[in-house]
Amino acid sequence: MQIDDATGEQVTARLRRVEGQLAGIVRMIEEGRDCEDVVTQLAAASRALSRAGFKIVASGMRQCLDPAAATGGTPPDAQRMEKLFLSLA
């Protein structure tokens, strides 16, 4: 399965934002910020990572449903996609 260009751009942009969130979280810890604030930001970063993963899996599912939409590589099968999806849970 290959990630289509539009999905790749969206996921890359989301991951770059997560990079910034993580850098901010590190600064918060180094500055001794309140535990609740740090955990809140960690939860937000975790959700953003999950959304990026789900976006990639959704792209693969579209390829499963429409093999003509595959952008090269081996079209994913339903069992592989289910395993990927569950790995995000």
Residue pairs with C-beta under 8 A, 6 or more apart in sequence:
1 59
1 60
1 63
1 70
1 73
1 74
1 75
1 76
1 80
2 70
2 71
2 72
2 73
3 11
3 56
3 59
3 71
4 59
4 69
4 71
5 71
7 55
7 56
7 58
7 59
10 55
11 52
11 55
11 56
14 48
14 51
14 52
14 55
15 49
15 52
17 48
18 45
18 48
18 49
18 52
21 41
21 44
21 45
21 48
22 45
24 41
25 38
25 41
25 42
25 45
28 37
28 38
28 41
29 38
50 88
53 87
53 88
54 85
54 88
56 84
57 81
57 84
57 85
57 88
60 76
60 80
60 81
60 84
61 76
61 81
62 69
63 69
63 70
63 71
63 75
63 76
64 75
64 76
64 77
64 78
64 81
67 75
